Amino acid sequence: MHKAERDNVMTRLSQADRDHFRHLLQDVRIRTTASRPGDTVRQMLASQGHTLSPALCAALEAVVARDAMRPQVGAYAPDFSLKQLGSDARVRLSSFQGQQPVGLVFGS
């Protein structure tokens, strides 16, 4: 499910349903960290006796999948190189390893 589809599902929910969704999402995030690999959101919800509409369950799964793709705390950033502004020289992120923190700013 793409973000636009998830947003569409969420905008059609009542405030009470949105609050319920947030509570379930928090519960799923906690259980995902403590669960066996391969457990799905549907399995976790079913084991707790929760029933959701297919669209809401898909939205919940999409958020959990997005969370799983994020960088993990303590993990190294993927190495890449960028062209220096006003020059043909390139700089690799890994060349700064062990030095002061690096902040990247992207804009258009």
N, C-alpha and C positions, 0 to 999 in steps of 0.2 A: 504494500500500500504506500503510495506516495504521500508526501506531506499535504498536498492540496486535498487529496481524498480524506486523509485523517482530519484535517481542519474542517472539511465539509461535514463529516460525521459529528464532530464535536460541537459545531455551531447549532446543530439540530437538537442537541440534548437540553433538557431542562437543567436549571441550576443544581437541583438535587442530584440528578444523574451525573453531572460533571463532578460534583463533590464526591460521589460514590466512585467514579472512575479514578479520581486522584488518589483516593484511599486505597483502592485495589492496586493501582500502579505502584504506590509506595510499598504495599505488602508484597507484590510480585518482585519488586527490585530486591527486597530483603531476602525473600525466599530463593531468588535466582542465585544470589551469592552463596547461599548455603545448600543449594540443591545439587543433585547428581547431574553430570553433564548429559545433555540430551533431553532433559525434562522440558516440556513445552509449557507455554503459558496456559494452554487449554487444560493440560494435565494437572498443573498446579491449582488452577481455579476449580476444576472438577473435584479434586481431592478435598477442597475446602467447602464444597457444596455451593459454590457461586455459579449462577447461570447468567450469561450475557447474550445480547443479540449478536448475530454473526458479525455485523458491521463494527460493533463496539469491541468485540473480541479481536477482530482484525486490527483495529486501531491500537489496542493494547499491545498486541504482538509486534506491530510496527515500531512502537516506542521502545519496547524491550530490545528489539533487533538493533535499533539505532544506538541505544545505550551500549550494547555489546561491541559496537564498532569504534567507540570513542577511545582515545588514548588512555591507557591505564596509569594510575599513579605510580611513579618511579620508573616507568618505561622510558627508554631513549626515543627521541624524535627520529623519524625516518630521515636519512641523509639525502640532501639534494643540493644543487648548485643554482645560483642566480647570477645573472649578468649585472655587473656594477653599473650604476647610473653614469652615463657620459663616458663609458669606456667599453672596450671589448673584453676586458678581464672578467673572469668568473670567480665567485667565492663559494666555497663549500661550507655547509653548516657544520660539518664535522671538524673543520679547521678551528672552531671555537671551543671544542670540547676541553673541559678542565679549566677554562677561563671564566670570566664573569658571565652572568646570564645574558642571553641574547633575546632581544625583543624584535619581532617582525611586524611591520606595518604594511598592509596591502591596501591600495586605494585605486580609484580609477580617475 
